[in-house]
Amino acid sequence: MTPGEKLDQVRRLAAELGLPVDGLDRLAVPPRVVARLLSVSHSQVEKLVAQGDLPAFQVGRSVRIGLVDLVEFIERNRKNRRARDMRSLQARAVELIERPR
């Protein structure tokens, strides 16, 4: 997926969620906008940035998060959740098969 396609995906996601899309024409946004997009607190976004899970950069004293990085973060976490769900499903299947009758 190209950066332009990822930016379009962010815009569509924000529009679907009913979030204001003003400012989403930029390549990077402040953590408060990211918090609104993810429906989490500003401090949670700061934790993700501090842990290195969500890439960010500084412009002067302001922190910015690239929208493409945000989409990649969302995709990465969706994939991880699917993998956990799949392992969980496999474990339950093995448990049902191996359970004594």
C-alpha positions in Angstrom: 0.0 0.0 0.0 1.4 3.4 -1.0 1.6 6.3 1.5 -1.1 8.1 -0.5 -3.4 5.1 -0.2 -2.7 4.9 3.6 -3.5 8.5 3.9 -6.8 8.0 2.1 -7.5 5.0 4.4 -7.0 7.3 7.4 -9.4 9.9 6.0 -12.0 7.2 5.3 -11.6 5.8 8.8 -12.1 9.2 10.4 -15.1 9.9 8.2 -16.7 6.6 9.1 -16.2 7.3 12.8 -17.7 10.7 12.5 -14.5 12.4 13.5 -13.6 15.8 12.1 -11.4 15.4 9.1 -10.1 18.9 9.2 -6.3 18.8 9.5 -6.1 15.3 8.0 -4.8 16.7 4.8 -1.5 16.9 6.6 1.1 14.1 6.6 1.5 14.3 10.4 -0.8 15.3 13.3 -0.4 16.0 17.0 -1.0 13.2 19.6 -4.4 14.7 20.6 -5.7 14.1 17.1 -4.3 10.5 17.1 -6.0 10.0 20.5 -9.3 11.0 19.0 -8.8 8.8 16.0 -8.0 5.8 18.1 -10.6 6.6 20.8 -8.0 6.5 23.5 -6.7 9.1 26.0 -3.9 11.5 25.1 -1.7 9.9 27.8 -2.2 6.4 26.2 -0.8 7.8 22.9 2.1 9.3 24.8 2.8 5.9 26.3 2.7 4.2 22.9 5.2 6.9 21.6 7.5 6.5 24.7 7.5 2.7 24.3 8.4 3.0 20.6 5.2 1.3 19.5 4.0 4.4 17.6 6.7 6.4 15.8 6.7 10.1 16.4 9.0 13.0 15.7 9.5 16.6 17.0 9.1 19.8 15.1 10.6 22.4 17.6 8.8 21.6 20.8 5.8 20.0 19.2 5.4 16.2 18.8 3.9 14.9 15.5 2.8 11.4 14.4 2.8 10.6 10.8 -0.6 9.4 9.5 1.1 6.7 7.5 2.8 5.5 10.7 -0.6 5.5 12.4 -2.1 3.3 9.7 0.8 0.9 9.9 0.4 0.8 13.7 -3.3 -0.1 13.3 -2.6 -2.7 10.7 0.2 -4.2 12.8 -2.0 -4.5 15.9 -4.9 -5.9 13.9 -2.6 -8.7 12.6 -1.3 -9.4 16.1 -4.8 -9.7 17.4 -5.8 -12.0 14.7 -2.8 -14.2 15.4 -3.6 -14.3 19.1 -7.2 -15.1 18.3 -6.1 -17.8 16.0 -3.8 -19.3 18.6 -6.6 -19.2 21.1 -8.9 -20.9 18.7 -6.3 -23.6 18.0 -5.8 -24.2 21.7 -9.5 -24.6 22.2 -9.7 -27.0 19.3 -6.8 -29.1 20.7 -8.5 -29.1 24.1 -11.8 -30.3 22.7 -10.0 -33.1 20.7 -7.9 -34.3 23.6 -10.6 -34.1 26.3 -11.5 -37.5 27.6 -15.0 -38.7 26.7 
